[in-house]
């Protein structure tokens, strides 16, 4: 079985070791389920920094959308039209059902 080395700060390491000890598990046996949960059955990562970035983007979009709607309602329509065009060019927009 391969061995993995992970760097972490001392406080986190002590907390994890204490949790493993409290659960009467070796450090490896304690961490293994958390590592296994990080990968979905189809082999893709379930936890990514992209989730955080997407959250920030959605928040920013909501703020800008609200501001645009208050300033000029037709700006929102133009922005949505441009966004759809850019998403479609990148293959990120589903084809409408017929």
Steps between C-alpha positions, in 0.01 A plus 500: 500500500645843408594748771397866485674789677298810579625824653273675750540744781587365842167591664296312239730200526458487879120528468485219245728277707282561808183417303659179368611405851152573640346278231753226583630508142842537346562835336478336154175317576351821636592707193429241229116547494537878466740454210269246335206745527703757304452290183160411356424153360562631147853602599441875511596721793206586724672783682669768294610856523281550195195470727621802695576693182159416357336625820689828474406535134133437572503754783672759277254432219203546733634832626576631151166379369313677777695821442444486123127433545468805725701725266354388168273197452597455134867459600404171668341371180803597292734343755301177506503486120878551491554240775294243310704566186832456686379185679376349174834571328675304776251213494375583850138564410262212442318492172132595543264200502296467182 
